């Protein structure tokens, strides 16, 4: 039975500065690099056959650091923008506390935590829009590898990983909004094919 390993990138510099990051390509903080290293140590001895990341450097660097710590320094990464973080539109780069002072706590909470309301700006994505971007790629590529018996690691972002867990853990539009995925902590799902379905057998 194959494993699906989900890993949110380590703390980024803008996580540290409490800014909306989205598709802005900011680096890991020093704490984030250490989180990535510790994540890799937790995965030492775990077979990893394929690694997918977003196209953003905080995910790529987390994967590289974690794989080295796990004993897989030569593994190639498959990078795709479908796994990028949710796009925060005009909010990207803004300090979250300052944005709340400008627009009000309630409005910012709606932008951040509603299922189908996107933040302002032409490129802004709701979580629903992010799920519709992530899941075709997940189904078409990552699930195919799992069905082939490969252990797959996906290193991505809070909202792109929530998109995957929305399906795997059968969240609702309401309950998914309460899910917070910590940075730098591997989530390991043991999977099994049952007919046309790929089911979760255990979680660690």
For each residue, the residues with C-beta under 8 A, 3 or more apart:
1: 190 191 192 201
2: 145 146 149 150 151 152 190 191
3: 46 47 151 152 188 189 190 191
4: 142 146 151 152 154 168 188 189 191
5: 43 46 48 151 152 153 154 186 187 188 189
6: 153 154 156 161 164 165 181 186 187 188 189
7: 39 62 63 66 153 154 155 156 184 185 186 187
8: 155 156 157 158 161 181 182 183 184 185
9: 12 28 32 36 56 58 59 61 62 155 156 157 183 184
10: 28 29 31 32 33 34 35 36 39 58 61 62 65 183 184
11: 15 16 28 29 31 32 35 183 184
12: 9 15 16 21 26 27 28 29 32 58
13: 16 17 26 27 28 29 32
14: 17 18 19 20 21 24 26 93
15: 11 12 18 19 21 29 32 183
16: 11 12 13 29 31 32
17: 13 14 95
18: 14 15 95 96 97
19: 14 15 93 94 95 96
20: 14 88 91 92 93 94 96 99 119
21: 12 14 15 24 26 85 88 92
22: 85 86 87 88 89 91 92
23: 56 84 85 87 88 92 123
24: 14 21 92 93
25: 56 57 58
26: 12 13 14 21 57 58
27: 12 13 57 58 61
28: 9 10 11 12 13 32 33 36 58 61 62
29: 10 11 12 13 15 16 32 33
30: 33 34
31: 10 11 16 34 35
32: 9 10 11 12 13 15 16 28 29 35 36 58 62 183 184
33: 10 28 29 30 36 37 61 65
34: 10 30 31 37 38
35: 10 11 31 32 38 39 62 183 184 185
36: 9 10 28 32 33 39 40 61 62 63 65 66 69 184
37: 33 34 40 41 65 66 69
38: 34 35 41 42 69 184
39: 7 10 35 36 42 43 62 66 69 184 185 186
40: 36 37 43 44 65 66 67 68 69 70
41: 37 38 44 69 70
42: 38 39 186
43: 5 39 40 46 48 66 69 70 153 186
44: 40 41 69 70 71
45: 71
46: 3 5 43 70 151 188
47: 3 151
48: 5 43 51 67 70 72 75 151 152 153
49: 145 150 151 152
50: 78 145 150 151 152 153
51: 48 63 67 75 76 77 78 152 153 154 155
52: 77 78 79 80 83 141 142 152 153 154 155 156
53: 59 60 62 63 77 78 79 80 83 154 155 156
54: 59 60 79 80 81 83 84 85 155 156 157 160
55: 60 79 80 81 83 84
56: 9 23 25 59 60 84 85 157
57: 25 26 27 60 61
58: 9 10 12 25 26 27 28 32 61 62
59: 9 53 54 56 62 63 83 155 156 157
60: 53 54 55 56 57 63 64 77 79 155
61: 9 10 27 28 33 36 57 58 64 65
62: 7 9 10 28 32 35 36 39 53 58 59 65 66 155 184
63: 7 36 51 53 59 60 66 67 77 153 155
64: 60 61 67 68 77
65: 10 33 36 37 40 61 62 68 69
66: 7 36 37 39 40 43 62 63 69 70 155
67: 40 48 51 63 64 70 72 73 75
68: 40 64 65 71 72 73
69: 36 37 38 39 40 41 43 44 65 66
70: 40 41 43 44 46 48 66 67
71: 44 45 68
72: 48 67 68 75
73: 67 68
74:
75: 48 51 67 72
76: 51
77: 51 52 53 60 63 64
78: 50 51 52 53 141
79: 52 53 54 55 60
80: 52 53 54 55 83 137 141
81: 54 55 84
82: 133 134 136 137 138
83: 52 53 54 55 59 80 134 137 154 156 157 160
84: 23 54 55 56 81 87 156 157 160
85: 21 22 23 54 56 156 157 158 159 160
86: 22 125 126 127 129 130 157 158 159 160
87: 22 23 84 92 123 124 125
88: 20 21 22 23 91 92 119 121 124 125
89: 22 92 118 119 120 121 122 123 124 125
90: 119 120 121 124
91: 20 22 88 94 99 111 119 120 121 124
92: 20 21 22 23 24 87 88 89
93: 14 19 20 24
94: 19 20 91 98 99
95: 17 18 19 98 99
96: 18 19 20 99 100 108
97: 18 100 101
98: 94 95 101 102
99: 20 91 94 95 96 102 103 108
100: 96 97 103 104 105 108
101: 97 98
102: 98 99
103: 99 100 107 108
104: 100 107 108
105: 100 108 109
106: 109 110
107: 103 104 110 111
108: 96 99 100 103 104 105 111 112
109: 105 106 112 113
110: 106 107 113 114 117
111: 91 107 108 114 117 118 119 120
112: 108 109 119
113: 109 110 177
114: 110 111 117 126 127 177
115: 126 127 128 173 174 176 177
116: 126 127 128 173
117: 110 111 114 126
118: 89 111 124 125 126 129
119: 20 88 89 90 91 111 112 124 125
120: 89 90 91 111 124
121: 88 89 90 91 124
122: 89
123: 23 87 89
124: 87 88 89 90 91 118 119 120 121
125: 86 87 88 89 118 119 129 130 133
126: 86 114 115 116 117 118 129 130
127: 86 114 115 116 130 131 159 162 163 176 177
128: 115 116 131 132 173
129: 86 118 125 126 132 133
130: 86 125 126 127 133 134 159 160 162 163
131: 127 128 134 135 163 166
132: 128 129 135 136
133: 82 125 129 130 136 137 163
134: 82 83 130 131 137 138 160 163 164
135: 131 132 138 139 163 164 167
136: 82 132 133 139 140
137: 80 82 83 133 134 140 141 142
138: 82 134 135 141 142 143 163 164 167
139: 135 136 142 143
140: 136 137 143 144
141: 52 78 80 137 138 144 145
142: 4 52 137 138 139 145 146 152 154
143: 138 139 140 146 147 198
144: 140 141 147 148
145: 2 49 50 141 142 148 150 152
146: 2 4 142 143 149 150 152 191 193 198
147: 143 144 193 198
148: 144 145
149: 2 146
150: 2 49 50 145 146
151: 2 3 4 5 46 47 48 49 50
152: 2 3 4 5 48 49 50 51 52 142 145 146
153: 5 6 7 43 48 50 51 52 63
154: 4 5 6 7 51 52 53 83 142 161 164
155: 7 8 9 51 52 53 54 59 60 62 63 66
156: 6 7 8 9 52 53 54 59 83 84 85 160 161
157: 8 9 54 56 59 83 84 85 86 160 161
158: 8 85 86 161 162 180 181
159: 85 86 127 130 162 163
160: 54 83 84 85 86 130 134 156 157 163 164
161: 6 8 154 156 157 158 164 165 181
162: 127 130 158 159 165 166 176 179 181
163: 127 130 131 133 134 135 138 159 160 166 167
164: 6 134 135 138 154 160 161 167 168
165: 6 161 162 168 169 171 176 179 181
166: 131 162 163 169 171 176
167: 135 138 163 164 170
168: 4 164 165 189 200
169: 165 166 200
170: 167
171: 165 166 175 176 179
172: 175 176
173: 115 116 128 176 177
174: 115 177 178
175: 171 172 178 179
176: 115 127 162 165 166 171 172 173 179
177: 113 114 115 127 173 174
178: 174 175
179: 162 165 171 175 176
180: 158
181: 6 8 158 161 162 165 185 187
182: 8 185
183: 8 9 10 11 15 32 35
184: 7 8 9 10 11 32 35 36 38 39 62
185: 7 8 35 39 181 182
186: 5 6 7 39 42 43
187: 5 6 7 181 203 204
188: 3 4 5 6 46 203 204
189: 3 4 5 6 168 200 202 203
190: 1 2 3 200 201 202 203 204
191: 1 2 3 4 146 198 199 200 201
192: 1 198 199 201
193: 146 147 197 198 199
194: 197 198 199
195:
196:
197: 193 194
198: 143 146 147 191 192 193 194
199: 191 192 193 194
200: 168 169 189 190 191 203
201: 1 190 191 192
202: 189 190
203: 187 188 189 190 200
204: 187 188 190
